[in-house]
Structures are given as structure tokens and as C-alpha cells.
């Protein structure tokens, strides 16, 4: 994931973060939220995913 690598180079993201792992977590989590929202016809599942990913991404940052 290029944006994570750029963040590492700029000192904005922890240097021990593996960008491929971040990409896998982001994509699989979003896809799961979409699937559940469609299956249950309730957008709350995708909203929960967005909130969780905000927290996850905040924990990757140095700031």
C-alpha cells in the first residue's frame, strides 16, 4: 500500500508497520462490512467498520 509507505518515509506512520498487512486488513474489513450491510439490509454494519478503521488507522500514526 503506497500511502502507508509514504507515511513511513515522512515519519507519520510507525516504521514497523507492514503496508501489505494494512492493505489486507482495510480491504477485508470494508468488504465484510459491505457484505453484512447488504445481507441484513442495515447500514449500521458498514458504519461500525468505518468507526473501527478510524481507530485502527489512528493507532498506526506516530502523531
Secondary structure, 3 states (H helix, E strand, C coil): CHHHHHHHHHCCECCCCCHHHHHHHHHHHHHHHHHHHHHHCCCHHHHHHHHHHHHHHHHHECC
